[in-house]
Amino acid sequence: MFSIASGGRSSLLEGRFERVWITFDEEAVWFKMTRDPETVLCDLADGFQYVPIDGDHSRRLLLSSDSMNKIGSGFVEPLVDSVVILGQGPER
């Protein structure tokens, strides 16, 4: 489904780990994995928070575990225990 949403084969399916960037904020309890042009963001916190996203990466919402997750200028506003996938392709 993800490769269809992004209009082709996702870079996340590629096996080259040297192109993967991982960010984890232990205190805020969020995890972000980027492999251009896609970013997978997981918010594991118990409460509301903003999670920063780099301006260099796409901010188009491809897939979200909750329809209430929002993308702002330089941040994602995910709900508790949610996953957001950002990248290129048609917005969902």
PDB file with one MODEL, atoms N, CA, C and O in Angstrom:
MODEL        1
ATOM      1  N   MET A   1       0.814  -1.198   0.000  1.00  0.00           N
ATOM      2  CA  MET A   1       0.000   0.000   0.000  1.00  0.00           C
ATOM      3  C   MET A   1       0.854   1.256   0.000  1.00  0.00           C
ATOM      4  O   MET A   1       0.527   2.221  -0.692  1.00  0.00           O
ATOM      5  N   PHE A   2       1.945   1.265   0.763  1.00  0.00           N
ATOM      6  CA  PHE A   2       2.761   2.473   0.837  1.00  0.00           C
ATOM      7  C   PHE A   2       3.371   2.811  -0.509  1.00  0.00           C
ATOM      8  O   PHE A   2       3.405   3.982  -0.887  1.00  0.00           O
ATOM      9  N   SER A   3       3.860   1.807  -1.252  1.00  0.00           N
ATOM     10  CA  SER A   3       4.476   2.097  -2.541  1.00  0.00           C
ATOM     11  C   SER A   3       3.452   2.652  -3.527  1.00  0.00           C
ATOM     12  O   SER A   3       3.803   3.457  -4.390  1.00  0.00           O
ATOM     13  N   ILE A   4       2.186   2.231  -3.410  1.00  0.00           N
ATOM     14  CA  ILE A   4       1.133   2.779  -4.256  1.00  0.00           C
ATOM     15  C   ILE A   4       0.877   4.237  -3.868  1.00  0.00           C
ATOM     16  O   ILE A   4       0.740   5.097  -4.739  1.00  0.00           O
ATOM     17  N   ALA A   5       0.812   4.516  -2.569  1.00  0.00           N
ATOM     18  CA  ALA A   5       0.542   5.879  -2.098  1.00  0.00           C
ATOM     19  C   ALA A   5       1.624   6.848  -2.532  1.00  0.00           C
ATOM     20  O   ALA A   5       1.332   8.013  -2.802  1.00  0.00           O
ATOM     21  N   SER A   6       2.866   6.395  -2.606  1.00  0.00           N
ATOM     22  CA  SER A   6       3.956   7.303  -2.961  1.00  0.00           C
ATOM     23  C   SER A   6       4.188   7.345  -4.466  1.00  0.00           C
ATOM     24  O   SER A   6       5.117   8.007  -4.928  1.00  0.00           O
ATOM     25  N   GLY A   7       3.361   6.650  -5.234  1.00  0.00           N
ATOM     26  CA  GLY A   7       3.468   6.728  -6.686  1.00  0.00           C
ATOM     27  C   GLY A   7       4.537   5.830  -7.268  1.00  0.00           C
ATOM     28  O   GLY A   7       4.926   6.038  -8.418  1.00  0.00           O
ATOM     29  N   GLY A   8       5.021   4.871  -6.561  1.00  0.00           N
ATOM     30  CA  GLY A   8       6.062   3.978  -7.058  1.00  0.00           C
ATOM     31  C   GLY A   8       6.705   3.220  -5.929  1.00  0.00           C
ATOM     32  O   GLY A   8       6.114   3.067  -4.860  1.00  0.00           O
ATOM     33  N   ARG A   9       7.893   2.749  -6.151  1.00  0.00           N
ATOM     34  CA  ARG A   9       8.613   1.974  -5.148  1.00  0.00           C
ATOM     35  C   ARG A   9       9.167   2.903  -4.068  1.00  0.00           C
ATOM     36  O   ARG A   9       9.818   3.901  -4.373  1.00  0.00           O
ATOM     37  N   SER A  10       8.909   2.575  -2.839  1.00  0.00           N
ATOM     38  CA  SER A  10       9.360   3.385  -1.711  1.00  0.00           C
ATOM     39  C   SER A  10      10.849   3.176  -1.460  1.00  0.00           C
ATOM     40  O   SER A  10      11.355   2.062  -1.595  1.00  0.00           O
ATOM     41  N   SER A  11      11.546   4.242  -1.097  1.00  0.00           N
ATOM     42  CA  SER A  11      12.957   4.117  -0.729  1.00  0.00           C
ATOM     43  C   SER A  11      13.108   3.341   0.577  1.00  0.00           C
ATOM     44  O   SER A  11      14.202   2.866   0.882  1.00  0.00           O
ATOM     45  N   LEU A  12      12.034   3.204   1.354  1.00  0.00           N
ATOM     46  CA  LEU A  12      12.093   2.459   2.610  1.00  0.00           C
ATOM     47  C   LEU A  12      12.276   0.967   2.368  1.00  0.00           C
ATOM     48  O   LEU A  12      12.679   0.239   3.275  1.00  0.00           O
ATOM     49  N   LEU A  13      11.987   0.506   1.163  1.00  0.00           N
ATOM     50  CA  LEU A  13      12.139  -0.909   0.833  1.00  0.00           C
ATOM     51  C   LEU A  13      13.542  -1.254   0.362  1.00  0.00           C
ATOM     52  O   LEU A  13      13.872  -2.428   0.196  1.00  0.00           O
ATOM     53  N   GLU A  14      14.354  -0.254   0.149  1.00  0.00           N
ATOM     54  CA  GLU A  14      15.716  -0.432  -0.310  1.00  0.00           C
ATOM     55  C   GLU A  14      16.575  -1.013   0.813  1.00  0.00           C
ATOM     56  O   GLU A  14      16.314  -0.718   1.979  1.00  0.00           O
ATOM     57  N   GLY A  15      17.568  -1.812   0.512  1.00  0.00           N
ATOM     58  CA  GLY A  15      18.374  -2.451   1.548  1.00  0.00           C
ATOM     59  C   GLY A  15      19.648  -1.716   1.937  1.00  0.00           C
ATOM     60  O   GLY A  15      20.478  -2.294   2.638  1.00  0.00           O
ATOM     61  N   ARG A  16      19.844  -0.466   1.514  1.00  0.00           N
ATOM     62  CA  ARG A  16      21.088   0.263   1.780  1.00  0.00           C
ATOM     63  C   ARG A  16      20.964   1.083   3.067  1.00  0.00           C
ATOM     64  O   ARG A  16      20.402   2.178   3.060  1.00  0.00           O
ATOM     65  N   PHE A  17      21.487   0.551   4.156  1.00  0.00           N
ATOM     66  CA  PHE A  17      21.336   1.196   5.463  1.00  0.00           C
ATOM     67  C   PHE A  17      22.198   2.439   5.644  1.00  0.00           C
ATOM     68  O   PHE A  17      21.949   3.225   6.558  1.00  0.00           O
ATOM     69  N   GLU A  18      23.207   2.634   4.794  1.00  0.00           N
ATOM     70  CA  GLU A  18      24.035   3.836   4.920  1.00  0.00           C
ATOM     71  C   GLU A  18      23.267   5.098   4.537  1.00  0.00           C
ATOM     72  O   GLU A  18      23.745   6.205   4.781  1.00  0.00           O
ATOM     73  N   ARG A  19      22.080   4.947   3.939  1.00  0.00           N
ATOM     74  CA  ARG A  19      21.255   6.095   3.567  1.00  0.00           C
ATOM     75  C   ARG A  19      20.137   6.357   4.565  1.00  0.00           C
ATOM     76  O   ARG A  19      19.222   7.129   4.279  1.00  0.00           O
ATOM     77  N   VAL A  20      20.198   5.724   5.731  1.00  0.00           N
ATOM     78  CA  VAL A  20      19.159   5.852   6.751  1.00  0.00           C
ATOM     79  C   VAL A  20      19.670   6.718   7.899  1.00  0.00           C
ATOM     80  O   VAL A  20      20.782   6.516   8.388  1.00  0.00           O
ATOM     81  N   TRP A  21      18.852   7.688   8.329  1.00  0.00           N
ATOM     82  CA  TRP A  21      19.176   8.536   9.479  1.00  0.00           C
ATOM     83  C   TRP A  21      18.147   8.269  10.566  1.00  0.00           C
ATOM     84  O   TRP A  21      16.942   8.326  10.319  1.00  0.00           O
ATOM     85  N   ILE A  22      18.626   7.979  11.766  1.00  0.00           N
ATOM     86  CA  ILE A  22      17.763   7.676  12.898  1.00  0.00           C
ATOM     87  C   ILE A  22      17.911   8.770  13.948  1.00  0.00           C
ATOM     88  O   ILE A  22      19.026   9.168  14.286  1.00  0.00           O
ATOM     89  N   THR A  23      16.792   9.249  14.457  1.00  0.00           N
ATOM     90  CA  THR A  23      16.788  10.206  15.553  1.00  0.00           C
ATOM     91  C   THR A  23      15.823   9.683  16.611  1.00  0.00           C
ATOM     92  O   THR A  23      14.691   9.309  16.303  1.00  0.00           O
ATOM     93  N   PHE A  24      16.283   9.661  17.860  1.00  0.00           N
ATOM     94  CA  PHE A  24      15.434   9.212  18.959  1.00  0.00           C
ATOM     95  C   PHE A  24      15.609  10.170  20.118  1.00  0.00           C
ATOM     96  O   PHE A  24      16.731  10.423  20.557  1.00  0.00           O
ATOM     97  N   ASP A  25      14.516  10.698  20.610  1.00  0.00           N
ATOM     98  CA  ASP A  25      14.554  11.565  21.775  1.00  0.00           C
ATOM     99  C   ASP A  25      14.029  10.749  22.949  1.00  0.00           C
ATOM    100  O   ASP A  25      12.823  10.551  23.096  1.00  0.00           O
ATOM    101  N   GLU A  26      14.952  10.280  23.778  1.00  0.00           N
ATOM    102  CA  GLU A  26      14.589   9.398  24.889  1.00  0.00           C
ATOM    103  C   GLU A  26      13.676  10.082  25.898  1.00  0.00           C
ATOM    104  O   GLU A  26      12.758   9.462  26.435  1.00  0.00           O
ATOM    105  N   GLU A  27      13.929  11.354  26.152  1.00  0.00           N
ATOM    106  CA  GLU A  27      13.130  12.086  27.133  1.00  0.00           C
ATOM    107  C   GLU A  27      11.708  12.362  26.623  1.00  0.00           C
ATOM    108  O   GLU A  27      10.738  12.198  27.363  1.00  0.00           O
ATOM    109  N   ALA A  28      11.590  12.778  25.365  1.00  0.00           N
ATOM    110  CA  ALA A  28      10.277  13.074  24.786  1.00  0.00           C
ATOM    111  C   ALA A  28       9.586  11.814  24.257  1.00  0.00           C
ATOM    112  O   ALA A  28       8.384  11.835  23.995  1.00  0.00           O
ATOM    113  N   VAL A  29      10.315  10.747  24.102  1.00  0.00           N
ATOM    114  CA  VAL A  29       9.837   9.432  23.668  1.00  0.00           C
ATOM    115  C   VAL A  29       9.237   9.463  22.259  1.00  0.00           C
ATOM    116  O   VAL A  29       8.086   9.084  22.048  1.00  0.00           O
ATOM    117  N   TRP A  30      10.049   9.927  21.301  1.00  0.00           N
ATOM    118  CA  TRP A  30       9.685   9.800  19.896  1.00  0.00           C
ATOM    119  C   TRP A  30      10.883   9.284  19.114  1.00  0.00           C
ATOM    120  O   TRP A  30      12.031   9.445  19.528  1.00  0.00           O
ATOM    121  N   PHE A  31      10.600   8.665  17.986  1.00  0.00           N
ATOM    122  CA  PHE A  31      11.591   8.024  17.129  1.00  0.00           C
ATOM    123  C   PHE A  31      11.312   8.462  15.692  1.00  0.00           C
ATOM    124  O   PHE A  31      10.167   8.473  15.240  1.00  0.00           O
ATOM    125  N   LYS A  32      12.382   8.822  14.989  1.00  0.00           N
ATOM    126  CA  LYS A  32      12.238   9.252  13.605  1.00  0.00           C
ATOM    127  C   LYS A  32      13.287   8.557  12.751  1.00  0.00           C
ATOM    128  O   LYS A  32      14.472   8.577  13.082  1.00  0.00           O
ATOM    129  N   MET A  33      12.856   7.940  11.652  1.00  0.00           N
ATOM    130  CA  MET A  33      13.766   7.305  10.713  1.00  0.00           C
ATOM    131  C   MET A  33      13.557   7.952   9.349  1.00  0.00           C
ATOM    132  O   MET A  33      12.442   7.983   8.829  1.00  0.00           O
ATOM    133  N   THR A  34      14.644   8.468   8.777  1.00  0.00           N
ATOM    134  CA  THR A  34      14.555   9.125   7.474  1.00  0.00           C
ATOM    135  C   THR A  34      15.451   8.421   6.482  1.00  0.00           C
ATOM    136  O   THR A  34      16.620   8.143   6.753  1.00  0.00           O
ATOM    137  N   ARG A  35      14.890   8.145   5.354  1.00  0.00           N
ATOM    138  CA  ARG A  35      15.617   7.688   4.173  1.00  0.00           C
ATOM    139  C   ARG A  35      14.975   8.457   3.032  1.00  0.00           C
ATOM    140  O   ARG A  35      13.877   8.130   2.581  1.00  0.00           O
ATOM    141  N   ASP A  36      15.684   9.490   2.570  1.00  0.00           N
ATOM    142  CA  ASP A  36      15.116  10.401   1.569  1.00  0.00           C
ATOM    143  C   ASP A  36      14.473   9.639   0.428  1.00  0.00           C
ATOM    144  O   ASP A  36      15.077   8.710  -0.110  1.00  0.00           O
ATOM    145  N   PRO A  37      13.277  10.008   0.052  1.00  0.00           N
ATOM    146  CA  PRO A  37      12.525  11.176   0.492  1.00  0.00           C
ATOM    147  C   PRO A  37      11.506  10.886   1.602  1.00  0.00           C
ATOM    148  O   PRO A  37      10.705  11.763   1.927  1.00  0.00           O
ATOM    149  N   GLU A  38      11.511   9.689   2.190  1.00  0.00           N
ATOM    150  CA  GLU A  38      10.501   9.360   3.195  1.00  0.00           C
ATOM    151  C   GLU A  38      11.025   9.471   4.625  1.00  0.00           C
ATOM    152  O   GLU A  38      12.206   9.250   4.895  1.00  0.00           O
ATOM    153  N   THR A  39      10.111   9.819   5.531  1.00  0.00           N
ATOM    154  CA  THR A  39      10.391   9.872   6.961  1.00  0.00           C
ATOM    155  C   THR A  39       9.281   9.132   7.688  1.00  0.00           C
ATOM    156  O   THR A  39       8.098   9.368   7.439  1.00  0.00           O
ATOM    157  N   VAL A  40       9.667   8.238   8.587  1.00  0.00           N
ATOM    158  CA  VAL A  40       8.711   7.528   9.436  1.00  0.00           C
ATOM    159  C   VAL A  40       8.890   8.073  10.843  1.00  0.00           C
ATOM    160  O   VAL A  40       9.990   8.029  11.393  1.00  0.00           O
ATOM    161  N   LEU A  41       7.816   8.586  11.428  1.00  0.00           N
ATOM    162  CA  LEU A  41       7.867   9.178  12.750  1.00  0.00           C
ATOM    163  C   LEU A  41       6.932   8.403  13.673  1.00  0.00           C
ATOM    164  O   LEU A  41       5.759   8.206  13.355  1.00  0.00           O
ATOM    165  N   CYS A  42       7.452   7.966  14.815  1.00  0.00           N
ATOM    166  CA  CYS A  42       6.658   7.237  15.805  1.00  0.00           C
ATOM    167  C   CYS A  42       6.664   8.020  17.107  1.00  0.00           C
ATOM    168  O   CYS A  42       7.726   8.297  17.666  1.00  0.00           O
ATOM    169  N   ASP A  43       5.487   8.374  17.589  1.00  0.00           N
ATOM    170  CA  ASP A  43       5.359   9.085  18.855  1.00  0.00           C
ATOM    171  C   ASP A  43       4.878   8.090  19.905  1.00  0.00           C
ATOM    172  O   ASP A  43       3.763   7.576  19.811  1.00  0.00           O
ATOM    173  N   LEU A  44       5.714   7.820  20.901  1.00  0.00           N
ATOM    174  CA  LEU A  44       5.401   6.831  21.923  1.00  0.00           C
ATOM    175  C   LEU A  44       5.117   7.469  23.278  1.00  0.00           C
ATOM    176  O   LEU A  44       5.000   6.767  24.283  1.00  0.00           O
ATOM    177  N   ALA A  45       5.004   8.791  23.309  1.00  0.00           N
ATOM    178  CA  ALA A  45       4.793   9.512  24.562  1.00  0.00           C
ATOM    179  C   ALA A  45       3.373   9.317  25.096  1.00  0.00           C
ATOM    180  O   ALA A  45       2.466   8.920  24.364  1.00  0.00           O
ATOM    181  N   ASP A  46       3.207   9.601  26.367  1.00  0.00           N
ATOM    182  CA  ASP A  46       1.897   9.485  27.013  1.00  0.00           C
ATOM    183  C   ASP A  46       1.033  10.730  26.828  1.00  0.00           C
ATOM    184  O   ASP A  46      -0.164  10.705  27.113  1.00  0.00           O
ATOM    185  N   GLY A  47       1.641  11.823  26.348  1.00  0.00           N
ATOM    186  CA  GLY A  47       0.891  13.069  26.222  1.00  0.00           C
ATOM    187  C   GLY A  47       1.196  13.777  24.920  1.00  0.00           C
ATOM    188  O   GLY A  47       2.018  13.323  24.124  1.00  0.00           O
ATOM    189  N   PHE A  48       0.522  14.898  24.712  1.00  0.00           N
ATOM    190  CA  PHE A  48       0.657  15.716  23.513  1.00  0.00           C
ATOM    191  C   PHE A  48       2.049  16.335  23.417  1.00  0.00           C
ATOM    192  O   PHE A  48       2.617  16.752  24.426  1.00  0.00           O
ATOM    193  N   GLN A  49       2.594  16.393  22.206  1.00  0.00           N
ATOM    194  CA  GLN A  49       3.872  17.067  21.973  1.00  0.00           C
ATOM    195  C   GLN A  49       4.040  17.383  20.492  1.00  0.00           C
ATOM    196  O   GLN A  49       3.355  16.819  19.639  1.00  0.00           O
ATOM    197  N   TYR A  50       4.968  18.299  20.203  1.00  0.00           N
ATOM    198  CA  TYR A  50       5.372  18.594  18.833  1.00  0.00           C
ATOM    199  C   TYR A  50       6.666  17.842  18.572  1.00  0.00           C
ATOM    200  O   TYR A  50       7.552  17.824  19.426  1.00  0.00           O
ATOM    201  N   VAL A  51       6.788  17.218  17.396  1.00  0.00           N
ATOM    202  CA  VAL A  51       8.017  16.528  17.020  1.00  0.00           C
ATOM    203  C   VAL A  51       8.610  17.275  15.830  1.00  0.00           C
ATOM    204  O   VAL A  51       7.939  17.436  14.810  1.00  0.00           O
ATOM    205  N   PRO A  52       9.863  17.737  15.942  1.00  0.00           N
ATOM    206  CA  PRO A  52      10.454  18.526  14.859  1.00  0.00           C
ATOM    207  C   PRO A  52      10.747  17.680  13.622  1.00  0.00           C
ATOM    208  O   PRO A  52      11.122  16.512  13.722  1.00  0.00           O
ATOM    209  N   ILE A  53      10.565  18.301  12.448  1.00  0.00           N
ATOM    210  CA  ILE A  53      10.981  17.680  11.193  1.00  0.00           C
ATOM    211  C   ILE A  53      11.885  18.664  10.470  1.00  0.00           C
ATOM    212  O   ILE A  53      11.667  19.874  10.518  1.00  0.00           O
ATOM    213  N   ASP A  54      12.890  18.139   9.806  1.00  0.00           N
ATOM    214  CA  ASP A  54      13.857  18.970   9.101  1.00  0.00           C
ATOM    215  C   ASP A  54      13.224  19.611   7.875  1.00  0.00           C
ATOM    216  O   ASP A  54      12.383  19.010   7.207  1.00  0.00           O
ATOM    217  N   GLY A  55      13.634  20.822   7.594  1.00  0.00           N
ATOM    218  CA  GLY A  55      13.148  21.521   6.413  1.00  0.00           C
ATOM    219  C   GLY A  55      13.621  20.904   5.117  1.00  0.00           C
ATOM    220  O   GLY A  55      13.039  21.162   4.063  1.00  0.00           O
ATOM    221  N   ASP A  56      14.675  20.085   5.171  1.00  0.00           N
ATOM    222  CA  ASP A  56      15.223  19.456   3.974  1.00  0.00           C
ATOM    223  C   ASP A  56      14.365  18.300   3.484  1.00  0.00           C
ATOM    224  O   ASP A  56      14.491  17.889   2.330  1.00  0.00           O
ATOM    225  N   HIS A  57      13.505  17.772   4.325  1.00  0.00           N
ATOM    226  CA  HIS A  57      12.734  16.584   3.979  1.00  0.00           C
ATOM    227  C   HIS A  57      11.295  16.941   3.642  1.00  0.00           C
ATOM    228  O   HIS A  57      10.772  17.965   4.082  1.00  0.00           O
ATOM    229  N   SER A  58      10.668  16.083   2.858  1.00  0.00           N
ATOM    230  CA  SER A  58       9.292  16.306   2.442  1.00  0.00           C
ATOM    231  C   SER A  58       8.366  16.359   3.649  1.00  0.00           C
ATOM    232  O   SER A  58       8.566  15.649   4.635  1.00  0.00           O
ATOM    233  N   ARG A  59       7.352  17.207   3.557  1.00  0.00           N
ATOM    234  CA  ARG A  59       6.361  17.327   4.630  1.00  0.00           C
ATOM    235  C   ARG A  59       4.997  16.837   4.171  1.00  0.00           C
ATOM    236  O   ARG A  59       3.992  17.112   4.825  1.00  0.00           O
ATOM    237  N   ARG A  60       4.946  16.130   3.080  1.00  0.00           N
ATOM    238  CA  ARG A  60       3.670  15.631   2.574  1.00  0.00           C
ATOM    239  C   ARG A  60       3.274  14.371   3.331  1.00  0.00           C
ATOM    240  O   ARG A  60       4.053  13.421   3.421  1.00  0.00           O
ATOM    241  N   LEU A  61       2.071  14.367   3.868  1.00  0.00           N
ATOM    242  CA  LEU A  61       1.572  13.228   4.629  1.00  0.00           C
ATOM    243  C   LEU A  61       1.181  12.116   3.672  1.00  0.00           C
ATOM    244  O   LEU A  61       0.284  12.289   2.848  1.00  0.00           O
ATOM    245  N   LEU A  62       1.861  10.954   3.779  1.00  0.00           N
ATOM    246  CA  LEU A  62       1.537   9.807   2.949  1.00  0.00           C
ATOM    247  C   LEU A  62       0.628   8.822   3.663  1.00  0.00           C
ATOM    248  O   LEU A  62      -0.292   8.258   3.071  1.00  0.00           O
ATOM    249  N   LEU A  63       0.904   8.625   4.950  1.00  0.00           N
ATOM    250  CA  LEU A  63       0.150   7.639   5.708  1.00  0.00           C
ATOM    251  C   LEU A  63       0.188   8.028   7.178  1.00  0.00           C
ATOM    252  O   LEU A  63       1.208   8.509   7.672  1.00  0.00           O
ATOM    253  N   SER A  64      -0.914   7.822   7.871  1.00  0.00           N
ATOM    254  CA  SER A  64      -0.988   8.182   9.278  1.00  0.00           C
ATOM    255  C   SER A  64      -1.842   7.165  10.012  1.00  0.00           C
ATOM    256  O   SER A  64      -2.857   6.702   9.490  1.00  0.00           O
ATOM    257  N   SER A  65      -1.434   6.820  11.211  1.00  0.00           N
ATOM    258  CA  SER A  65      -2.205   5.868  12.007  1.00  0.00           C
ATOM    259  C   SER A  65      -3.468   6.511  12.591  1.00  0.00           C
ATOM    260  O   SER A  65      -4.346   5.810  13.095  1.00  0.00           O
ATOM    261  N   ASP A  66      -3.557   7.840  12.522  1.00  0.00           N
ATOM    262  CA  ASP A  66      -4.725   8.547  13.033  1.00  0.00           C
ATOM    263  C   ASP A  66      -4.986   9.759  12.156  1.00  0.00           C
ATOM    264  O   ASP A  66      -4.054  10.500  11.843  1.00  0.00           O
ATOM    265  N   SER A  67      -6.203   9.973  11.760  1.00  0.00           N
ATOM    266  CA  SER A  67      -6.545  11.086  10.876  1.00  0.00           C
ATOM    267  C   SER A  67      -6.384  12.452  11.549  1.00  0.00           C
ATOM    268  O   SER A  67      -6.402  13.476  10.866  1.00  0.00           O
ATOM    269  N   MET A  68      -6.228  12.481  12.864  1.00  0.00           N
ATOM    270  CA  MET A  68      -6.079  13.737  13.594  1.00  0.00           C
ATOM    271  C   MET A  68      -4.621  14.207  13.684  1.00  0.00           C
ATOM    272  O   MET A  68      -4.373  15.310  14.171  1.00  0.00           O
ATOM    273  N   ASN A  69      -3.652  13.405  13.230  1.00  0.00           N
ATOM    274  CA  ASN A  69      -2.256  13.835  13.218  1.00  0.00           C
ATOM    275  C   ASN A  69      -2.121  15.015  12.262  1.00  0.00           C
ATOM    276  O   ASN A  69      -2.700  15.004  11.175  1.00  0.00           O
ATOM    277  N   LYS A  70      -1.355  16.037  12.664  1.00  0.00           N
ATOM    278  CA  LYS A  70      -1.217  17.254  11.873  1.00  0.00           C
ATOM    279  C   LYS A  70       0.247  17.551  11.571  1.00  0.00           C
ATOM    280  O   LYS A  70       1.142  17.190  12.335  1.00  0.00           O
ATOM    281  N   ILE A  71       0.470  18.218  10.438  1.00  0.00           N
ATOM    282  CA  ILE A  71       1.808  18.653  10.051  1.00  0.00           C
ATOM    283  C   ILE A  71       1.813  20.168  10.023  1.00  0.00           C
ATOM    284  O   ILE A  71       0.960  20.791   9.390  1.00  0.00           O
ATOM    285  N   GLY A  72       2.783  20.760  10.716  1.00  0.00           N
ATOM    286  CA  GLY A  72       2.926  22.209  10.732  1.00  0.00           C
ATOM    287  C   GLY A  72       4.220  22.611  10.057  1.00  0.00           C
ATOM    288  O   GLY A  72       4.873  21.793   9.409  1.00  0.00           O
ATOM    289  N   SER A  73       4.581  23.837  10.204  1.00  0.00           N
ATOM    290  CA  SER A  73       5.820  24.343   9.632  1.00  0.00           C
ATOM    291  C   SER A  73       7.001  23.941  10.510  1.00  0.00           C
ATOM    292  O   SER A  73       7.275  24.584  11.523  1.00  0.00           O
ATOM    293  N   GLY A  74       7.689  22.888  10.122  1.00  0.00           N
ATOM    294  CA  GLY A  74       8.856  22.421  10.867  1.00  0.00           C
ATOM    295  C   GLY A  74       8.565  21.433  11.974  1.00  0.00           C
ATOM    296  O   GLY A  74       9.460  21.086  12.746  1.00  0.00           O
ATOM    297  N   PHE A  75       7.307  20.966  12.067  1.00  0.00           N
ATOM    298  CA  PHE A  75       6.980  20.003  13.118  1.00  0.00           C
ATOM    299  C   PHE A  75       5.795  19.131  12.701  1.00  0.00           C
ATOM    300  O   PHE A  75       5.026  19.477  11.805  1.00  0.00           O
ATOM    301  N   VAL A  76       5.677  17.997  13.376  1.00  0.00           N
ATOM    302  CA  VAL A  76       4.500  17.145  13.266  1.00  0.00           C
ATOM    303  C   VAL A  76       3.833  17.160  14.628  1.00  0.00           C
ATOM    304  O   VAL A  76       4.509  17.130  15.656  1.00  0.00           O
ATOM    305  N   GLU A  77       2.521  17.206  14.637  1.00  0.00           N
ATOM    306  CA  GLU A  77       1.748  17.204  15.870  1.00  0.00           C
ATOM    307  C   GLU A  77       0.988  15.873  15.934  1.00  0.00           C
ATOM    308  O   GLU A  77      -0.201  15.811  15.622  1.00  0.00           O
ATOM    309  N   PRO A  78       1.695  14.806  16.345  1.00  0.00           N
ATOM    310  CA  PRO A  78       1.043  13.495  16.367  1.00  0.00           C
ATOM    311  C   PRO A  78       0.239  13.279  17.645  1.00  0.00           C
ATOM    312  O   PRO A  78       0.509  13.890  18.678  1.00  0.00           O
ATOM    313  N   LEU A  79      -0.734  12.414  17.554  1.00  0.00           N
ATOM    314  CA  LEU A  79      -1.461  12.000  18.743  1.00  0.00           C
ATOM    315  C   LEU A  79      -0.636  10.950  19.483  1.00  0.00           C
ATOM    316  O   LEU A  79       0.342  10.437  18.941  1.00  0.00           O
ATOM    317  N   VAL A  80      -1.015  10.637  20.686  1.00  0.00           N
ATOM    318  CA  VAL A  80      -0.310   9.657  21.507  1.00  0.00           C
ATOM    319  C   VAL A  80      -0.296   8.303  20.802  1.00  0.00           C
ATOM    320  O   VAL A  80      -1.298   7.887  20.221  1.00  0.00           O
ATOM    321  N   ASP A  81       0.852   7.619  20.858  1.00  0.00           N
ATOM    322  CA  ASP A  81       1.017   6.282  20.268  1.00  0.00           C
ATOM    323  C   ASP A  81       0.607   6.246  18.801  1.00  0.00           C
ATOM    324  O   ASP A  81      -0.229   5.434  18.405  1.00  0.00           O
ATOM    325  N   SER A  82       1.189   7.117  18.006  1.00  0.00           N
ATOM    326  CA  SER A  82       0.823   7.145  16.598  1.00  0.00           C
ATOM    327  C   SER A  82       2.048   7.109  15.700  1.00  0.00           C
ATOM    328  O   SER A  82       3.172   7.347  16.142  1.00  0.00           O
ATOM    329  N   VAL A  83       1.807   6.807  14.432  1.00  0.00           N
ATOM    330  CA  VAL A  83       2.856   6.724  13.416  1.00  0.00           C
ATOM    331  C   VAL A  83       2.444   7.596  12.245  1.00  0.00           C
ATOM    332  O   VAL A  83       1.283   7.603  11.839  1.00  0.00           O
ATOM    333  N   VAL A  84       3.416   8.338  11.703  1.00  0.00           N
ATOM    334  CA  VAL A  84       3.196   9.200  10.551  1.00  0.00           C
ATOM    335  C   VAL A  84       4.293   8.902   9.538  1.00  0.00           C
ATOM    336  O   VAL A  84       5.462   8.775   9.902  1.00  0.00           O
ATOM    337  N   ILE A  85       3.914   8.790   8.262  1.00  0.00           N
ATOM    338  CA  ILE A  85       4.902   8.623   7.193  1.00  0.00           C
ATOM    339  C   ILE A  85       4.778   9.827   6.274  1.00  0.00           C
ATOM    340  O   ILE A  85       3.709  10.118   5.738  1.00  0.00           O
ATOM    341  N   LEU A  86       5.903  10.521   6.105  1.00  0.00           N
ATOM    342  CA  LEU A  86       5.985  11.700   5.245  1.00  0.00           C
ATOM    343  C   LEU A  86       6.846  11.364   4.039  1.00  0.00           C
ATOM    344  O   LEU A  86       7.747  10.529   4.128  1.00  0.00           O
ATOM    345  N   GLY A  87       6.577  12.004   2.920  1.00  0.00           N
ATOM    346  CA  GLY A  87       7.393  11.763   1.724  1.00  0.00           C
ATOM    347  C   GLY A  87       6.816  12.437   0.525  1.00  0.00           C
ATOM    348  O   GLY A  87       6.058  13.400   0.647  1.00  0.00           O
ATOM    349  N   GLN A  88       7.168  11.937  -0.654  1.00  0.00           N
ATOM    350  CA  GLN A  88       6.665  12.468  -1.908  1.00  0.00           C
ATOM    351  C   GLN A  88       5.494  11.631  -2.367  1.00  0.00           C
ATOM    352  O   GLN A  88       5.389  10.457  -2.013  1.00  0.00           O
ATOM    353  N   GLY A  89       4.617  12.221  -3.148  1.00  0.00           N
ATOM    354  CA  GLY A  89       3.468  11.494  -3.659  1.00  0.00           C
ATOM    355  C   GLY A  89       2.190  12.191  -3.286  1.00  0.00           C
ATOM    356  O   GLY A  89       2.215  13.254  -2.664  1.00  0.00           O
ATOM    357  N   PRO A  90       1.060  11.600  -3.661  1.00  0.00           N
ATOM    358  CA  PRO A  90      -0.231  12.233  -3.350  1.00  0.00           C
ATOM    359  C   PRO A  90      -0.507  12.233  -1.864  1.00  0.00           C
ATOM    360  O   PRO A  90      -0.263  11.246  -1.170  1.00  0.00           O
ATOM    361  N   GLU A  91      -1.018  13.352  -1.384  1.00  0.00           N
ATOM    362  CA  GLU A  91      -1.318  13.486   0.044  1.00  0.00           C
ATOM    363  C   GLU A  91      -2.525  12.635   0.404  1.00  0.00           C
ATOM    364  O   GLU A  91      -3.456  12.505  -0.392  1.00  0.00           O
ATOM    365  N   ARG A  92      -2.515  12.053   1.602  1.00  0.00           N
ATOM    366  CA  ARG A  92      -3.622  11.199   2.081  1.00  0.00           C
ATOM    367  C   ARG A  92      -4.444  11.928   3.109  1.00  0.00           C
ATOM    368  O   ARG A  92      -5.415  11.376   3.626  1.00  0.00           O
TER     369      ARG A  92
ENDMDL
END
